[in-house]
Amino acid sequence: MDDPILEFLRSQSHNYRCRVCGSSHKGSQLRKIGQQNNKVVVQVTCGRCRDSFMLHIQFAGALSAEVEEVTAVVPSPRDAEEIEGDPVTHDEVLDAHQRLAGFQGKLTDLIG
């Protein structure tokens, strides 16, 4: 089993971009360099351009308990490789726009 800290960082890496080439860090290599008390140093190497930097992380509280709790959370459906259902069509977007353009009620009226 991989280190829970690295697992968590990998699960979030698609939210960040390389400072050099601009590609997502989803495919980047993560290597834990060191850990002391509630501090961790991780080397991040871009999967595309190979630019490398050190990520210094400091946790508040007990390190292992916090990371295990976060990694136990169910991932968001938007993080899935494939989302179930058909994609929204252009016509559906235009229909929604037309309906909302003239709407003058409360949000609860719109949803309910």
Backbone atoms as SQL, in Angstrom:
CREATE TABLE atoms (id INTEGER PRIMARY KEY, chain TEXT, resi INTEGER, resn TEXT, atom TEXT, x REAL, y REAL, z REAL);
INSERT INTO atoms VALUES
  (1, 'A', 1, 'MET', 'N', 0.844, -1.185, 0.000),
  (2, 'A', 1, 'MET', 'CA', 0.000, 0.000, 0.000),
  (3, 'A', 1, 'MET', 'C', 0.889, 1.249, 0.000),
  (4, 'A', 2, 'ASP', 'N', 0.473, 2.223, -0.763),
  (5, 'A', 2, 'ASP', 'CA', 1.226, 3.473, -0.881),
  (6, 'A', 2, 'ASP', 'C', 1.047, 4.316, 0.379),
  (7, 'A', 3, 'ASP', 'N', 1.926, 5.246, 0.572),
  (8, 'A', 3, 'ASP', 'CA', 1.874, 6.178, 1.687),
  (9, 'A', 3, 'ASP', 'C', 0.572, 6.982, 1.607),
  (10, 'A', 4, 'PRO', 'N', -0.194, 7.095, 2.712),
  (11, 'A', 4, 'PRO', 'CA', -1.468, 7.821, 2.655),
  (12, 'A', 4, 'PRO', 'C', -1.309, 9.298, 2.297),
  (13, 'A', 5, 'ILE', 'N', -0.186, 9.894, 2.672),
  (14, 'A', 5, 'ILE', 'CA', 0.050, 11.296, 2.323),
  (15, 'A', 5, 'ILE', 'C', 0.191, 11.437, 0.814),
  (16, 'A', 6, 'LEU', 'N', 0.977, 10.545, 0.198),
  (17, 'A', 6, 'LEU', 'CA', 1.161, 10.595, -1.256),
  (18, 'A', 6, 'LEU', 'C', -0.133, 10.255, -1.980),
  (19, 'A', 7, 'GLU', 'N', -0.907, 9.321, -1.445),
  (20, 'A', 7, 'GLU', 'CA', -2.204, 8.992, -2.056),
  (21, 'A', 7, 'GLU', 'C', -3.111, 10.214, -2.079),
  (22, 'A', 8, 'PHE', 'N', -3.164, 10.933, -0.954),
  (23, 'A', 8, 'PHE', 'CA', -3.996, 12.128, -0.895),
  (24, 'A', 8, 'PHE', 'C', -3.511, 13.181, -1.884),
  (25, 'A', 9, 'LEU', 'N', -2.199, 13.420, -1.920),
  (26, 'A', 9, 'LEU', 'CA', -1.648, 14.417, -2.845),
  (27, 'A', 9, 'LEU', 'C', -1.931, 14.038, -4.295),
  (28, 'A', 10, 'ARG', 'N', -1.812, 12.755, -4.635),
  (29, 'A', 10, 'ARG', 'CA', -2.118, 12.305, -6.003),
  (30, 'A', 10, 'ARG', 'C', -3.587, 12.525, -6.338),
  (31, 'A', 11, 'SER', 'N', -4.458, 12.318, -5.355),
  (32, 'A', 11, 'SER', 'CA', -5.893, 12.503, -5.610),
  (33, 'A', 11, 'SER', 'C', -6.238, 13.964, -5.882),
  (34, 'A', 12, 'GLN', 'N', -5.401, 14.881, -5.418),
  (35, 'A', 12, 'GLN', 'CA', -5.649, 16.307, -5.609),
  (36, 'A', 12, 'GLN', 'C', -4.805, 16.925, -6.718),
  (37, 'A', 13, 'SER', 'N', -3.861, 16.182, -7.263),
  (38, 'A', 13, 'SER', 'CA', -2.878, 16.742, -8.198),
  (39, 'A', 13, 'SER', 'C', -3.484, 17.283, -9.489),
  (40, 'A', 14, 'HIS', 'N', -4.646, 16.758, -9.907),
  (41, 'A', 14, 'HIS', 'CA', -5.266, 17.250, -11.149),
  (42, 'A', 14, 'HIS', 'C', -5.732, 18.709, -11.027),
  (43, 'A', 15, 'ASN', 'N', -5.784, 19.225, -9.804),
  (44, 'A', 15, 'ASN', 'CA', -6.195, 20.618, -9.579),
  (45, 'A', 15, 'ASN', 'C', -5.060, 21.622, -9.764),
  (46, 'A', 16, 'TYR', 'N', -3.845, 21.134, -9.984),
  (47, 'A', 16, 'TYR', 'CA', -2.682, 22.009, -10.057),
  (48, 'A', 16, 'TYR', 'C', -1.950, 21.855, -11.384),
  (49, 'A', 17, 'ARG', 'N', -1.316, 22.932, -11.840),
  (50, 'A', 17, 'ARG', 'CA', -0.612, 22.944, -13.120),
  (51, 'A', 17, 'ARG', 'C', 0.869, 23.227, -12.917),
  (52, 'A', 18, 'CYS', 'N', 1.667, 22.715, -13.844),
  (53, 'A', 18, 'CYS', 'CA', 3.109, 22.925, -13.822),
  (54, 'A', 18, 'CYS', 'C', 3.409, 24.399, -14.079),
  (55, 'A', 19, 'ARG', 'N', 4.332, 24.945, -13.311),
  (56, 'A', 19, 'ARG', 'CA', 4.692, 26.360, -13.465),
  (57, 'A', 19, 'ARG', 'C', 5.489, 26.615, -14.730),
  (58, 'A', 20, 'VAL', 'N', 6.064, 25.571, -15.333),
  (59, 'A', 20, 'VAL', 'CA', 6.888, 25.733, -16.528),
  (60, 'A', 20, 'VAL', 'C', 6.088, 25.471, -17.809),
  (61, 'A', 21, 'CYS', 'N', 5.475, 24.283, -17.912),
  (62, 'A', 21, 'CYS', 'CA', 4.801, 23.919, -19.169),
  (63, 'A', 21, 'CYS', 'C', 3.279, 24.060, -19.115),
  (64, 'A', 22, 'GLY', 'N', 2.708, 24.241, -17.913),
  (65, 'A', 22, 'GLY', 'CA', 1.274, 24.452, -17.782),
  (66, 'A', 22, 'GLY', 'C', 0.429, 23.193, -17.776),
  (67, 'A', 23, 'SER', 'N', 1.028, 22.008, -17.893),
  (68, 'A', 23, 'SER', 'CA', 0.235, 20.776, -17.901),
  (69, 'A', 23, 'SER', 'C', -0.210, 20.429, -16.479),
  (70, 'A', 24, 'SER', 'N', -1.266, 19.635, -16.379),
  (71, 'A', 24, 'SER', 'CA', -1.786, 19.208, -15.087),
  (72, 'A', 24, 'SER', 'C', -0.755, 18.333, -14.382),
  (73, 'A', 25, 'HIS', 'N', -0.717, 18.431, -13.070),
  (74, 'A', 25, 'HIS', 'CA', 0.196, 17.594, -12.293),
  (75, 'A', 25, 'HIS', 'C', -0.381, 16.200, -12.051),
  (76, 'A', 26, 'LYS', 'N', -1.485, 15.856, -12.732),
  (77, 'A', 26, 'LYS', 'CA', -2.098, 14.538, -12.550),
  (78, 'A', 26, 'LYS', 'C', -1.101, 13.419, -12.829),
  (79, 'A', 27, 'GLY', 'N', -0.252, 13.571, -13.816),
  (80, 'A', 27, 'GLY', 'CA', 0.715, 12.540, -14.163),
  (81, 'A', 27, 'GLY', 'C', 2.096, 12.774, -13.583),
  (82, 'A', 28, 'SER', 'N', 2.228, 13.691, -12.659),
  (83, 'A', 28, 'SER', 'CA', 3.534, 14.007, -12.091),
  (84, 'A', 28, 'SER', 'C', 3.973, 12.945, -11.084),
  (85, 'A', 29, 'GLN', 'N', 5.279, 12.850, -10.916),
  (86, 'A', 29, 'GLN', 'CA', 5.851, 11.911, -9.962),
  (87, 'A', 29, 'GLN', 'C', 5.963, 12.592, -8.609),
  (88, 'A', 30, 'LEU', 'N', 5.508, 11.909, -7.553),
  (89, 'A', 30, 'LEU', 'CA', 5.597, 12.425, -6.189),
  (90, 'A', 30, 'LEU', 'C', 6.486, 11.485, -5.379),
  (91, 'A', 31, 'ARG', 'N', 7.447, 12.051, -4.681),
  (92, 'A', 31, 'ARG', 'CA', 8.361, 11.248, -3.872),
  (93, 'A', 31, 'ARG', 'C', 8.554, 11.924, -2.525),
  (94, 'A', 32, 'LYS', 'N', 8.224, 11.192, -1.455),
  (95, 'A', 32, 'LYS', 'CA', 8.396, 11.773, -0.117),
  (96, 'A', 32, 'LYS', 'C', 9.882, 11.770, 0.215),
  (97, 'A', 33, 'ILE', 'N', 10.416, 12.963, 0.482),
  (98, 'A', 33, 'ILE', 'CA', 11.828, 13.134, 0.797),
  (99, 'A', 33, 'ILE', 'C', 12.071, 12.947, 2.290),
  (100, 'A', 34, 'GLY', 'N', 11.186, 13.490, 3.112),
  (101, 'A', 34, 'GLY', 'CA', 11.361, 13.370, 4.549),
  (102, 'A', 34, 'GLY', 'C', 10.109, 13.720, 5.314),
  (103, 'A', 35, 'GLN', 'N', 10.099, 13.291, 6.584),
  (104, 'A', 35, 'GLN', 'CA', 8.957, 13.562, 7.454),
  (105, 'A', 35, 'GLN', 'C', 9.469, 13.690, 8.864),
  (106, 'A', 36, 'GLN', 'N', 9.014, 14.729, 9.568),
  (107, 'A', 36, 'GLN', 'CA', 9.372, 14.905, 10.964),
  (108, 'A', 36, 'GLN', 'C', 8.192, 15.531, 11.674),
  (109, 'A', 37, 'ASN', 'N', 7.701, 14.848, 12.696),
  (110, 'A', 37, 'ASN', 'CA', 6.528, 15.287, 13.449),
  (111, 'A', 37, 'ASN', 'C', 5.367, 15.553, 12.497),
  (112, 'A', 38, 'ASN', 'N', 4.924, 16.804, 12.396),
  (113, 'A', 38, 'ASN', 'CA', 3.781, 17.127, 11.538),
  (114, 'A', 38, 'ASN', 'C', 4.199, 17.804, 10.238),
  (115, 'A', 39, 'LYS', 'N', 5.461, 17.630, 9.820),
  (116, 'A', 39, 'LYS', 'CA', 5.973, 18.246, 8.592),
  (117, 'A', 39, 'LYS', 'C', 6.427, 17.180, 7.610),
  (118, 'A', 40, 'VAL', 'N', 6.158, 17.426, 6.328),
  (119, 'A', 40, 'VAL', 'CA', 6.538, 16.489, 5.269),
  (120, 'A', 40, 'VAL', 'C', 7.134, 17.288, 4.110),
  (121, 'A', 41, 'VAL', 'N', 8.163, 16.739, 3.485),
  (122, 'A', 41, 'VAL', 'CA', 8.738, 17.336, 2.280),
  (123, 'A', 41, 'VAL', 'C', 8.556, 16.332, 1.152),
  (124, 'A', 42, 'VAL', 'N', 7.929, 16.783, 0.057),
  (125, 'A', 42, 'VAL', 'CA', 7.651, 15.924, -1.095),
  (126, 'A', 42, 'VAL', 'C', 8.274, 16.554, -2.331),
  (127, 'A', 43, 'GLN', 'N', 8.984, 15.748, -3.115),
  (128, 'A', 43, 'GLN', 'CA', 9.526, 16.217, -4.397),
  (129, 'A', 43, 'GLN', 'C', 8.479, 15.931, -5.468),
  (130, 'A', 44, 'VAL', 'N', 8.126, 16.961, -6.230),
  (131, 'A', 44, 'VAL', 'CA', 7.158, 16.839, -7.320),
  (132, 'A', 44, 'VAL', 'C', 7.913, 17.046, -8.633),
  (133, 'A', 45, 'THR', 'N', 7.783, 16.086, -9.552),
  (134, 'A', 45, 'THR', 'CA', 8.430, 16.182, -10.859),
  (135, 'A', 45, 'THR', 'C', 7.361, 16.101, -11.934),
  (136, 'A', 46, 'CYS', 'N', 7.264, 17.131, -12.760),
  (137, 'A', 46, 'CYS', 'CA', 6.258, 17.192, -13.824),
  (138, 'A', 46, 'CYS', 'C', 6.421, 16.000, -14.756),
  (139, 'A', 47, 'GLY', 'N', 5.312, 15.359, -15.062),
  (140, 'A', 47, 'GLY', 'CA', 5.335, 14.206, -15.952),
  (141, 'A', 47, 'GLY', 'C', 5.601, 14.576, -17.399),
  (142, 'A', 48, 'ARG', 'N', 5.444, 15.840, -17.743),
  (143, 'A', 48, 'ARG', 'CA', 5.633, 16.262, -19.136),
  (144, 'A', 48, 'ARG', 'C', 7.017, 16.876, -19.371),
  (145, 'A', 49, 'CYS', 'N', 7.342, 17.935, -18.619),
  (146, 'A', 49, 'CYS', 'CA', 8.593, 18.661, -18.893),
  (147, 'A', 49, 'CYS', 'C', 9.717, 18.290, -17.923),
  (148, 'A', 50, 'ARG', 'N', 9.399, 17.493, -16.889),
  (149, 'A', 50, 'ARG', 'CA', 10.364, 17.024, -15.892),
  (150, 'A', 50, 'ARG', 'C', 10.866, 18.121, -14.955),
  (151, 'A', 51, 'ASP', 'N', 10.216, 19.297, -14.924),
  (152, 'A', 51, 'ASP', 'CA', 10.567, 20.319, -13.947),
  (153, 'A', 51, 'ASP', 'C', 10.296, 19.748, -12.553),
  (154, 'A', 52, 'SER', 'N', 11.150, 20.079, -11.605),
  (155, 'A', 52, 'SER', 'CA', 11.034, 19.496, -10.276),
  (156, 'A', 52, 'SER', 'C', 11.071, 20.593, -9.210),
  (157, 'A', 53, 'PHE', 'N', 10.292, 20.396, -8.148),
  (158, 'A', 53, 'PHE', 'CA', 10.315, 21.330, -7.023),
  (159, 'A', 53, 'PHE', 'C', 9.975, 20.576, -5.742),
  (160, 'A', 54, 'MET', 'N', 10.270, 21.215, -4.615),
  (161, 'A', 54, 'MET', 'CA', 9.992, 20.622, -3.308),
  (162, 'A', 54, 'MET', 'C', 8.721, 21.235, -2.734),
  (163, 'A', 55, 'LEU', 'N', 7.847, 20.386, -2.246),
  (164, 'A', 55, 'LEU', 'CA', 6.596, 20.795, -1.625),
  (165, 'A', 55, 'LEU', 'C', 6.746, 20.578, -0.126),
  (166, 'A', 56, 'HIS', 'N', 6.668, 21.663, 0.653),
  (167, 'A', 56, 'HIS', 'CA', 6.792, 21.586, 2.108),
  (168, 'A', 56, 'HIS', 'C', 5.392, 21.684, 2.702),
  (169, 'A', 57, 'ILE', 'N', 4.992, 20.657, 3.450),
  (170, 'A', 57, 'ILE', 'CA', 3.637, 20.590, 3.997),
  (171, 'A', 57, 'ILE', 'C', 3.729, 20.507, 5.512),
  (172, 'A', 58, 'GLN', 'N', 2.913, 21.309, 6.185),
  (173, 'A', 58, 'GLN', 'CA', 2.848, 21.241, 7.641),
  (174, 'A', 58, 'GLN', 'C', 1.395, 21.009, 8.036),
  (175, 'A', 59, 'PHE', 'N', 1.164, 19.965, 8.790),
  (176, 'A', 59, 'PHE', 'CA', -0.172, 19.601, 9.236),
  (177, 'A', 59, 'PHE', 'C', -0.401, 20.102, 10.656),
  (178, 'A', 60, 'ALA', 'N', -1.633, 20.479, 10.927),
  (179, 'A', 60, 'ALA', 'CA', -2.007, 20.848, 12.286),
  (180, 'A', 60, 'ALA', 'C', -2.565, 19.600, 12.966),
  (181, 'A', 61, 'GLY', 'N', -1.960, 19.163, 14.048),
  (182, 'A', 61, 'GLY', 'CA', -2.440, 17.977, 14.746),
  (183, 'A', 61, 'GLY', 'C', -1.659, 16.743, 14.364),
  (184, 'A', 62, 'ALA', 'N', -2.219, 15.592, 14.703),
  (185, 'A', 62, 'ALA', 'CA', -1.557, 14.309, 14.450),
  (186, 'A', 62, 'ALA', 'C', -1.566, 14.002, 12.962),
  (187, 'A', 63, 'LEU', 'N', -0.400, 13.782, 12.405),
  (188, 'A', 63, 'LEU', 'CA', -0.249, 13.606, 10.965),
  (189, 'A', 63, 'LEU', 'C', -0.961, 12.369, 10.443),
  (190, 'A', 64, 'SER', 'N', -0.684, 11.210, 10.978),
  (191, 'A', 64, 'SER', 'CA', -1.226, 9.979, 10.403),
  (192, 'A', 64, 'SER', 'C', -2.742, 9.908, 10.536),
  (193, 'A', 65, 'ALA', 'N', -3.293, 10.329, 11.671),
  (194, 'A', 65, 'ALA', 'CA', -4.743, 10.276, 11.857),
  (195, 'A', 65, 'ALA', 'C', -5.453, 11.209, 10.888),
  (196, 'A', 66, 'GLU', 'N', -4.916, 12.413, 10.686),
  (197, 'A', 66, 'GLU', 'CA', -5.540, 13.383, 9.788),
  (198, 'A', 66, 'GLU', 'C', -5.544, 12.882, 8.352),
  (199, 'A', 67, 'VAL', 'N', -4.426, 12.360, 7.887),
  (200, 'A', 67, 'VAL', 'CA', -4.324, 11.913, 6.501),
  (201, 'A', 67, 'VAL', 'C', -5.198, 10.699, 6.257),
  (202, 'A', 68, 'GLU', 'N', -5.224, 9.751, 7.184),
  (203, 'A', 68, 'GLU', 'CA', -6.060, 8.570, 7.005),
  (204, 'A', 68, 'GLU', 'C', -7.534, 8.951, 6.973),
  (205, 'A', 69, 'GLU', 'N', -7.932, 9.940, 7.766),
  (206, 'A', 69, 'GLU', 'CA', -9.318, 10.385, 7.764),
  (207, 'A', 69, 'GLU', 'C', -9.678, 11.021, 6.429),
  (208, 'A', 70, 'VAL', 'N', -8.805, 11.840, 5.888),
  (209, 'A', 70, 'VAL', 'CA', -9.069, 12.504, 4.611),
  (210, 'A', 70, 'VAL', 'C', -9.106, 11.495, 3.470),
  (211, 'A', 71, 'THR', 'N', -8.198, 10.523, 3.459),
  (212, 'A', 71, 'THR', 'CA', -8.164, 9.559, 2.359),
  (213, 'A', 71, 'THR', 'C', -9.334, 8.593, 2.423),
  (214, 'A', 72, 'ALA', 'N', -9.997, 8.498, 3.573),
  (215, 'A', 72, 'ALA', 'CA', -11.142, 7.602, 3.692),
  (216, 'A', 72, 'ALA', 'C', -12.411, 8.217, 3.112),
  (217, 'A', 73, 'VAL', 'N', -12.394, 9.501, 2.797),
  (218, 'A', 73, 'VAL', 'CA', -13.563, 10.180, 2.248),
  (219, 'A', 73, 'VAL', 'C', -13.859, 9.651, 0.846),
  (220, 'A', 74, 'VAL', 'N', -15.128, 9.487, 0.545),
  (221, 'A', 74, 'VAL', 'CA', -15.537, 9.021, -0.775),
  (222, 'A', 74, 'VAL', 'C', -15.218, 10.102, -1.806),
  (223, 'A', 75, 'PRO', 'N', -14.554, 9.753, -2.918),
  (224, 'A', 75, 'PRO', 'CA', -14.203, 10.766, -3.914),
  (225, 'A', 75, 'PRO', 'C', -15.438, 11.360, -4.588),
  (226, 'A', 76, 'SER', 'N', -15.294, 12.570, -5.053),
  (227, 'A', 76, 'SER', 'CA', -16.369, 13.259, -5.756),
  (228, 'A', 76, 'SER', 'C', -16.632, 12.574, -7.086),
  (229, 'A', 77, 'PRO', 'N', -17.889, 12.515, -7.546),
  (230, 'A', 77, 'PRO', 'CA', -18.176, 11.909, -8.850),
  (231, 'A', 77, 'PRO', 'C', -17.451, 12.600, -9.998),
  (232, 'A', 78, 'ARG', 'N', -17.142, 13.880, -9.857),
  (233, 'A', 78, 'ARG', 'CA', -16.452, 14.580, -10.941),
  (234, 'A', 78, 'ARG', 'C', -15.007, 14.130, -11.074),
  (235, 'A', 79, 'ASP', 'N', -14.462, 13.436, -10.045),
  (236, 'A', 79, 'ASP', 'CA', -13.104, 12.918, -10.104),
  (237, 'A', 79, 'ASP', 'C', -13.037, 11.561, -10.801),
  (238, 'A', 80, 'ALA', 'N', -14.182, 10.964, -11.085),
  (239, 'A', 80, 'ALA', 'CA', -14.211, 9.652, -11.725),
  (240, 'A', 80, 'ALA', 'C', -13.711, 9.748, -13.163),
  (241, 'A', 81, 'GLU', 'N', -13.134, 8.659, -13.631),
  (242, 'A', 81, 'GLU', 'CA', -12.647, 8.621, -15.012),
  (243, 'A', 81, 'GLU', 'C', -13.822, 8.735, -15.990),
  (244, 'A', 82, 'GLU', 'N', -14.915, 8.070, -15.664),
  (245, 'A', 82, 'GLU', 'CA', -16.100, 8.132, -16.526),
  (246, 'A', 82, 'GLU', 'C', -17.300, 8.519, -15.664),
  (247, 'A', 83, 'ILE', 'N', -18.051, 9.486, -16.125),
  (248, 'A', 83, 'ILE', 'CA', -19.257, 9.912, -15.428),
  (249, 'A', 83, 'ILE', 'C', -20.438, 9.245, -16.101),
  (250, 'A', 84, 'GLU', 'N', -21.316, 8.649, -15.279),
  (251, 'A', 84, 'GLU', 'CA', -22.467, 7.948, -15.823),
  (252, 'A', 84, 'GLU', 'C', -23.462, 8.926, -16.440),
  (253, 'A', 85, 'GLY', 'N', -24.181, 8.456, -17.445),
  (254, 'A', 85, 'GLY', 'CA', -25.205, 9.272, -18.085),
  (255, 'A', 85, 'GLY', 'C', -24.706, 9.927, -19.359),
  (256, 'A', 86, 'ASP', 'N', -25.658, 10.471, -20.088),
  (257, 'A', 86, 'ASP', 'CA', -25.323, 11.129, -21.345),
  (258, 'A', 86, 'ASP', 'C', -24.846, 12.553, -21.090),
  (259, 'A', 87, 'PRO', 'N', -23.947, 13.056, -21.922),
  (260, 'A', 87, 'PRO', 'CA', -23.511, 14.440, -21.771),
  (261, 'A', 87, 'PRO', 'C', -24.645, 15.412, -22.108),
  (262, 'A', 88, 'VAL', 'N', -24.577, 16.597, -21.558),
  (263, 'A', 88, 'VAL', 'CA', -25.574, 17.634, -21.830),
  (264, 'A', 88, 'VAL', 'C', -25.364, 18.125, -23.264),
  (265, 'A', 89, 'THR', 'N', -26.454, 18.241, -24.005),
  (266, 'A', 89, 'THR', 'CA', -26.357, 18.686, -25.393),
  (267, 'A', 89, 'THR', 'C', -26.394, 20.207, -25.465),
  (268, 'A', 90, 'HIS', 'N', -26.008, 20.738, -26.607),
  (269, 'A', 90, 'HIS', 'CA', -26.050, 22.194, -26.829),
  (270, 'A', 90, 'HIS', 'C', -27.475, 22.696, -26.723),
  (271, 'A', 91, 'ASP', 'N', -28.412, 21.937, -27.258),
  (272, 'A', 91, 'ASP', 'CA', -29.821, 22.334, -27.200),
  (273, 'A', 91, 'ASP', 'C', -30.322, 22.414, -25.763),
  (274, 'A', 92, 'GLU', 'N', -29.908, 21.473, -24.921),
  (275, 'A', 92, 'GLU', 'CA', -30.330, 21.494, -23.520),
  (276, 'A', 92, 'GLU', 'C', -29.770, 22.720, -22.791),
  (277, 'A', 93, 'VAL', 'N', -28.556, 23.098, -23.103),
  (278, 'A', 93, 'VAL', 'CA', -27.960, 24.293, -22.497),
  (279, 'A', 93, 'VAL', 'C', -28.724, 25.535, -22.943),
  (280, 'A', 94, 'LEU', 'N', -29.037, 25.626, -24.231),
  (281, 'A', 94, 'LEU', 'CA', -29.793, 26.773, -24.738),
  (282, 'A', 94, 'LEU', 'C', -31.197, 26.836, -24.145),
  (283, 'A', 95, 'ASP', 'N', -31.860, 25.672, -24.008),
  (284, 'A', 95, 'ASP', 'CA', -33.186, 25.630, -23.394),
  (285, 'A', 95, 'ASP', 'C', -33.138, 26.131, -21.956),
  (286, 'A', 96, 'ALA', 'N', -32.143, 25.677, -21.198),
  (287, 'A', 96, 'ALA', 'CA', -32.010, 26.113, -19.802),
  (288, 'A', 96, 'ALA', 'C', -31.750, 27.614, -19.736),
  (289, 'A', 97, 'HIS', 'N', -30.919, 28.117, -20.624),
  (290, 'A', 97, 'HIS', 'CA', -30.620, 29.551, -20.659),
  (291, 'A', 97, 'HIS', 'C', -31.887, 30.361, -20.924),
  (292, 'A', 98, 'GLN', 'N', -32.675, 29.925, -21.896),
  (293, 'A', 98, 'GLN', 'CA', -33.912, 30.646, -22.231),
  (294, 'A', 98, 'GLN', 'C', -34.891, 30.639, -21.064),
  (295, 'A', 99, 'ARG', 'N', -35.006, 29.499, -20.375),
  (296, 'A', 99, 'ARG', 'CA', -35.918, 29.421, -19.228),
  (297, 'A', 99, 'ARG', 'C', -35.451, 30.316, -18.080),
  (298, 'A', 100, 'LEU', 'N', -34.135, 30.358, -17.856),
  (299, 'A', 100, 'LEU', 'CA', -33.609, 31.137, -16.735),
  (300, 'A', 100, 'LEU', 'C', -33.558, 32.629, -17.028),
  (301, 'A', 101, 'ALA', 'N', -33.474, 33.006, -18.292),
  (302, 'A', 101, 'ALA', 'CA', -33.352, 34.418, -18.656),
  (303, 'A', 101, 'ALA', 'C', -34.552, 35.231, -18.179),
  (304, 'A', 102, 'GLY', 'N', -35.722, 34.660, -18.231),
  (305, 'A', 102, 'GLY', 'CA', -36.919, 35.392, -17.826),
  (306, 'A', 102, 'GLY', 'C', -37.419, 35.040, -16.440),
  (307, 'A', 103, 'PHE', 'N', -36.711, 34.244, -15.713),
  (308, 'A', 103, 'PHE', 'CA', -37.158, 33.794, -14.394),
  (309, 'A', 103, 'PHE', 'C', -37.066, 34.914, -13.373),
  (310, 'A', 104, 'GLN', 'N', -38.139, 35.129, -12.601),
  (311, 'A', 104, 'GLN', 'CA', -38.191, 36.223, -11.612),
  (312, 'A', 104, 'GLN', 'C', -38.579, 35.721, -10.225),
  (313, 'A', 105, 'GLY', 'N', -38.370, 34.473, -9.907),
  (314, 'A', 105, 'GLY', 'CA', -38.797, 33.930, -8.606),
  (315, 'A', 105, 'GLY', 'C', -37.633, 33.654, -7.679),
  (316, 'A', 106, 'LYS', 'N', -37.936, 32.876, -6.629),
  (317, 'A', 106, 'LYS', 'CA', -36.923, 32.450, -5.666),
  (318, 'A', 106, 'LYS', 'C', -36.221, 31.197, -6.180),
  (319, 'A', 107, 'LEU', 'N', -35.026, 30.974, -5.674),
  (320, 'A', 107, 'LEU', 'CA', -34.276, 29.785, -6.075),
  (321, 'A', 107, 'LEU', 'C', -35.042, 28.512, -5.707),
  (322, 'A', 108, 'THR', 'N', -35.707, 28.519, -4.551),
  (323, 'A', 108, 'THR', 'CA', -36.479, 27.338, -4.142),
  (324, 'A', 108, 'THR', 'C', -37.617, 27.048, -5.113),
  (325, 'A', 109, 'ASP', 'N', -38.205, 28.090, -5.703),
  (326, 'A', 109, 'ASP', 'CA', -39.263, 27.894, -6.710),
  (327, 'A', 109, 'ASP', 'C', -38.689, 27.237, -7.969),
  (328, 'A', 110, 'LEU', 'N', -37.488, 27.633, -8.310),
  (329, 'A', 110, 'LEU', 'CA', -36.839, 27.104, -9.509),
  (330, 'A', 110, 'LEU', 'C', -36.489, 25.625, -9.356),
  (331, 'A', 111, 'ILE', 'N', -35.976, 25.256, -8.197),
  (332, 'A', 111, 'ILE', 'CA', -35.533, 23.887, -7.959),
  (333, 'A', 111, 'ILE', 'C', -36.703, 22.965, -7.675),
  (334, 'A', 112, 'GLY', 'N', -37.684, 23.438, -6.933),
  (335, 'A', 112, 'GLY', 'CA', -38.796, 22.595, -6.489),
  (336, 'A', 112, 'GLY', 'C', -39.732, 22.267, -7.552);
